[in-house]
Amino acid sequence: MSQTAPSVLIAAVSAVTAAASFWFATRTARATARSSAYAVDAGAYKRAAEIYESSITSLRADLAIVRSEVRDLRAQLTEVQDQNARLLGELAAFRRE
């Protein structure tokens, strides 16, 4: 009996150690999986932010082009309106003759 007590004690300590090792390994694996997910999320967020900023920059450039075209078209419209007024004046003068 004197030899079975240490054997049982060693077996019990081994079982507790194995259970604790399994539990800690499981927790570590879960924590690693979560940190990997956070890293993936952070990378996806960074890429999305870069795409968003690039899109905003492109839209601002497009807006500047559209504004320039609007200015040009307004100037052309003013010219056409002036020509129209001049032609209407000439037509009115021609009709009076």
ZADO-1210 file (C-alpha; in nm, 4 decimals, padded with zeros to 6 digits):
<atoms>
<atom x="00.0000" y="00.0000" z="00.0000" code="MET" pos="1"/>
<atom x="00.2853" y="00.2311" z="00.0588" code="SER" pos="2"/>
<atom x="00.3767" y="00.2236" z="-00.3101" code="GLN" pos="3"/>
<atom x="00.0205" y="00.2605" z="-00.4394" code="THR" pos="4"/>
<atom x="-00.0383" y="00.5879" z="-00.2546" code="ALA" pos="5"/>
<atom x="00.2454" y="00.7700" z="-00.4374" code="PRO" pos="6"/>
<atom x="00.1345" y="00.6117" z="-00.7654" code="SER" pos="7"/>
<atom x="-00.2230" y="00.7308" z="-00.7117" code="VAL" pos="8"/>
<atom x="-00.0943" y="01.0750" z="-00.6147" code="LEU" pos="9"/>
<atom x="00.1262" y="01.0909" z="-00.9253" code="ILE" pos="10"/>
<atom x="-00.1647" y="00.9736" z="-01.1402" code="ALA" pos="11"/>
<atom x="-00.3959" y="01.2350" z="-00.9869" code="ALA" pos="12"/>
<atom x="-00.1409" y="01.5135" z="-01.0371" code="VAL" pos="13"/>
<atom x="-00.0877" y="01.3951" z="-01.3948" code="SER" pos="14"/>
<atom x="-00.4627" y="01.3955" z="-01.4589" code="ALA" pos="15"/>
<atom x="-00.5022" y="01.7457" z="-01.3151" code="VAL" pos="16"/>
<atom x="-00.2029" y="01.8660" z="-01.5171" code="THR" pos="17"/>
<atom x="-00.3444" y="01.7135" z="-01.8354" code="ALA" pos="18"/>
<atom x="-00.6879" y="01.8672" z="-01.7730" code="ALA" pos="19"/>
<atom x="-00.5351" y="02.2079" z="-01.6993" code="ALA" pos="20"/>
<atom x="-00.3146" y="02.1837" z="-02.0076" code="SER" pos="21"/>
<atom x="-00.6170" y="02.0983" z="-02.2223" code="PHE" pos="22"/>
<atom x="-00.8193" y="02.3845" z="-02.0746" code="TRP" pos="23"/>
<atom x="-00.5377" y="02.6394" z="-02.1221" code="PHE" pos="24"/>
<atom x="-00.4696" y="02.5166" z="-02.4759" code="ALA" pos="25"/>
<atom x="-00.8376" y="02.5545" z="-02.5622" code="THR" pos="26"/>
<atom x="-00.8473" y="02.9066" z="-02.4214" code="ARG" pos="27"/>
<atom x="-00.5289" y="02.9975" z="-02.6071" code="THR" pos="28"/>
<atom x="-00.6700" y="02.8636" z="-02.9335" code="ALA" pos="29"/>
<atom x="-00.9881" y="03.0653" z="-02.8892" code="ARG" pos="30"/>
<atom x="-00.7930" y="03.3794" z="-02.8024" code="ALA" pos="31"/>
<atom x="-00.5701" y="03.3272" z="-03.1059" code="THR" pos="32"/>
<atom x="-00.8759" y="03.2841" z="-03.3284" code="ALA" pos="33"/>
<atom x="-01.0313" y="03.6021" z="-03.1901" code="ARG" pos="34"/>
<atom x="-00.7107" y="03.8014" z="-03.2350" code="SER" pos="35"/>
<atom x="-00.6825" y="03.6712" z="-03.5919" code="SER" pos="36"/>
<atom x="-01.0393" y="03.7818" z="-03.6576" code="ALA" pos="37"/>
<atom x="-00.9590" y="04.1251" z="-03.5148" code="TYR" pos="38"/>
<atom x="-00.6503" y="04.1475" z="-03.7333" code="ALA" pos="39"/>
<atom x="-00.8542" y="04.0544" z="-04.0403" code="VAL" pos="40"/>
<atom x="-01.1225" y="04.3074" z="-03.9428" code="ASP" pos="41"/>
<atom x="-00.8589" y="04.5768" z="-03.8922" code="ALA" pos="42"/>
<atom x="-00.7049" y="04.5005" z="-04.2311" code="GLY" pos="43"/>
<atom x="-01.0448" y="04.5057" z="-04.4000" code="ALA" pos="44"/>
<atom x="-01.1263" y="04.8357" z="-04.2300" code="TYR" pos="45"/>
<atom x="-00.7972" y="04.9856" z="-04.3463" code="LYS" pos="46"/>
<atom x="-00.8581" y="04.8731" z="-04.7061" code="ARG" pos="47"/>
<atom x="-01.2153" y="05.0041" z="-04.6947" code="ALA" pos="48"/>
<atom x="-01.0938" y="05.3380" z="-04.5595" code="ALA" pos="49"/>
<atom x="-00.8351" y="05.3639" z="-04.8386" code="GLU" pos="50"/>
<atom x="-01.0980" y="05.2823" z="-05.1027" code="ILE" pos="51"/>
<atom x="-01.3358" y="05.5360" z="-04.9490" code="TYR" pos="52"/>
<atom x="-01.0717" y="05.8105" z="-04.9435" code="GLU" pos="53"/>
<atom x="-00.9731" y="05.7304" z="-05.3017" code="SER" pos="54"/>
<atom x="-01.3364" y="05.7484" z="-05.4084" code="SER" pos="55"/>
<atom x="-01.3825" y="06.0824" z="-05.2350" code="ILE" pos="56"/>
<atom x="-01.0719" y="06.2185" z="-05.4092" code="THR" pos="57"/>
<atom x="-01.1991" y="06.0973" z="-05.7466" code="SER" pos="58"/>
<atom x="-01.5423" y="06.2467" z="-05.6840" code="LEU" pos="59"/>
<atom x="-01.3891" y="06.5807" z="-05.5903" code="ARG" pos="60"/>
<atom x="-01.1870" y="06.5821" z="-05.9120" code="ALA" pos="61"/>
<atom x="-01.4995" y="06.4914" z="-06.1108" code="ASP" pos="62"/>
<atom x="-01.6926" y="06.7677" z="-05.9358" code="LEU" pos="63"/>
<atom x="-01.4261" y="07.0221" z="-06.0297" code="ALA" pos="64"/>
<atom x="-01.4518" y="06.9114" z="-06.3938" code="ILE" pos="65"/>
<atom x="-01.8330" y="06.9340" z="-06.3882" code="VAL" pos="66"/>
<atom x="-01.8190" y="07.2817" z="-06.2341" code="ARG" pos="67"/>
<atom x="-01.5780" y="07.3932" z="-06.5050" code="SER" pos="68"/>
<atom x="-01.8083" y="07.2519" z="-06.7740" code="GLU" pos="69"/>
<atom x="-02.1067" y="07.4309" z="-06.6167" code="VAL" pos="70"/>
<atom x="-01.9150" y="07.7618" z="-06.6270" code="ARG" pos="71"/>
<atom x="-01.8297" y="07.7024" z="-06.9946" code="ASP" pos="72"/>
<atom x="-02.1895" y="07.6119" z="-07.0800" code="LEU" pos="73"/>
<atom x="-02.3218" y="07.9197" z="-06.9004" code="ARG" pos="74"/>
<atom x="-02.0829" y="08.1355" z="-07.0987" code="ALA" pos="75"/>
<atom x="-02.1980" y="07.9704" z="-07.4221" code="GLN" pos="76"/>
<atom x="-02.5616" y="08.0157" z="-07.3202" code="LEU" pos="77"/>
<atom x="-02.5012" y="08.3852" z="-07.2587" code="THR" pos="78"/>
<atom x="-02.3471" y="08.4153" z="-07.6059" code="GLU" pos="79"/>
<atom x="-02.6441" y="08.2363" z="-07.7656" code="VAL" pos="80"/>
<atom x="-02.8898" y="08.4552" z="-07.5748" code="GLN" pos="81"/>
<atom x="-02.7028" y="08.7661" z="-07.6888" code="ASP" pos="82"/>
<atom x="-02.7058" y="08.6437" z="-08.0514" code="GLN" pos="83"/>
<atom x="-03.0764" y="08.5640" z="-08.0207" code="ASN" pos="84"/>
<atom x="-03.1535" y="08.9120" z="-07.8860" code="ALA" pos="85"/>
<atom x="-02.9474" y="09.0693" z="-08.1656" code="ARG" pos="86"/>
<atom x="-03.1246" y="08.8597" z="-08.4331" code="LEU" pos="87"/>
<atom x="-03.4645" y="08.9437" z="-08.2849" code="LEU" pos="88"/>
<atom x="-03.3705" y="09.3104" z="-08.3053" code="GLY" pos="89"/>
<atom x="-03.2639" y="09.2709" z="-08.6680" code="GLU" pos="90"/>
<atom x="-03.5868" y="09.0835" z="-08.7468" code="LEU" pos="91"/>
<atom x="-03.7972" y="09.3528" z="-08.5859" code="ALA" pos="92"/>
<atom x="-03.6092" y="09.6185" z="-08.7848" code="ALA" pos="93"/>
<atom x="-03.6529" y="09.4185" z="-09.1061" code="PHE" pos="94"/>
<atom x="-04.0293" y="09.3858" z="-09.0450" code="ARG" pos="95"/>
<atom x="-04.0612" y="09.7597" z="-08.9914" code="ARG" pos="96"/>
<atom x="-03.9082" y="09.8307" z="-09.3289" code="GLU" pos="97"/>
</atoms>
